[in-house]
Amino acid sequence: MVLEQFERFTKKGRSFLPKVSIRKRGQIGFNTGAIAKFGLDKYNYAILYISKDRDAIAIQFTNDEKEKGAIKIMKRPGNFAFSGKALFDLYEISYAETKSYEVNWIEDESAAVVTLK
């Protein structure tokens, strides 16, 4: 049988393109694609960074709850999120509308980079 050489695809109706959303309440959310591609399920905390020109944020993932700036990740099926409201308020980054962004992964730093503009 020819199909024995193939793997059946059963995950229809989902997007596996890694995306980050900045939501109306100031939450930063990662979709199923980002969770799977970057192995985010192995991390429990995130640390936020902002670029010097303020047009990008970086999110470093860790399991060290005592690391300065560590924010607990809320994990729900198909969506991980945490609050970015304090960062957005401090640097006057709008979160009035929910927006999705492509994300780049930096493997050796366990970090995601999101260009906001």
C-alpha positions in Angstrom: 0.0 0.0 0.0 1.4 3.4 -1.0 0.0 5.3 1.9 2.0 3.3 4.4 4.9 5.6 3.4 3.0 8.7 4.5 1.9 10.3 7.8 -1.7 11.3 8.0 -2.4 15.0 8.6 -5.1 15.4 11.3 -4.6 18.9 12.6 -7.0 20.7 10.2 -8.4 24.0 11.1 -5.4 25.3 12.9 -2.7 27.8 11.9 0.9 26.7 12.5 2.5 29.9 11.3 4.0 31.3 14.5 2.3 34.5 15.6 2.3 36.8 18.6 -0.8 38.9 19.4 -0.9 42.0 21.5 -4.4 42.1 22.9 -6.7 45.0 24.0 -6.0 44.3 27.7 -2.3 44.5 27.2 -1.7 40.8 27.1 0.9 39.2 24.9 -0.3 35.9 23.4 1.4 33.1 21.4 -0.6 30.9 19.0 -0.3 27.2 18.5 2.2 27.6 15.8 4.6 29.5 18.0 4.1 27.2 21.0 4.9 24.1 18.8 7.7 25.6 16.7 9.6 27.2 19.6 8.9 24.6 22.2 7.3 27.1 24.5 5.5 24.4 26.6 8.8 23.8 28.4 8.9 27.3 29.9 6.9 28.9 32.7 8.1 32.5 32.7 8.8 35.3 30.3 11.1 38.4 30.5 10.3 41.4 28.4 12.8 43.7 26.6 12.3 46.7 24.4 14.6 47.8 21.6 16.4 51.1 22.0 14.5 52.6 19.1 11.2 51.3 20.6 10.0 49.5 17.4 10.5 45.9 18.7 10.1 43.8 21.8 11.9 40.7 22.7 10.6 38.0 25.0 13.1 35.7 26.7 11.7 32.5 28.1 12.9 30.9 31.4 11.9 28.6 34.2 13.6 30.8 36.8 10.8 32.5 38.7 13.4 34.6 40.7 15.0 36.1 37.6 14.5 39.9 37.6 11.4 40.8 35.6 10.0 37.2 35.3 6.3 37.1 34.4 4.3 33.9 34.9 2.9 32.5 31.6 -0.8 31.6 31.6 -1.1 28.3 29.6 -4.3 27.4 27.9 -4.8 24.8 25.1 -3.5 26.4 21.9 -2.6 29.7 23.5 0.0 30.9 26.0 -0.2 34.5 27.3 1.1 36.9 29.9 0.7 40.6 30.7 2.7 43.2 28.9 0.6 46.1 30.0 3.2 47.7 32.3 5.8 47.7 29.5 3.3 49.1 26.9 2.1 51.8 29.3 5.6 52.9 30.3 6.8 53.1 26.7 3.4 54.4 25.3 2.9 51.5 23.0 -0.8 51.3 22.0 -2.8 48.1 22.7 -6.2 49.7 21.9 -6.8 47.1 19.2 -5.7 43.5 19.1 -3.0 43.0 16.5 -1.0 40.0 15.4 2.6 40.0 14.4 5.1 37.6 12.9 7.8 36.4 15.3 11.4 35.6 14.9 13.1 33.0 17.3 16.6 33.3 18.6 17.4 29.8 19.6 20.6 30.4 21.7 18.8 33.0 23.8 15.4 31.2 24.1 13.9 34.5 22.9 11.2 35.7 20.5 11.6 39.0 18.7 8.5 40.9 17.5 8.8 44.0 15.3 5.9 46.4 16.2 6.1 48.7 13.2 
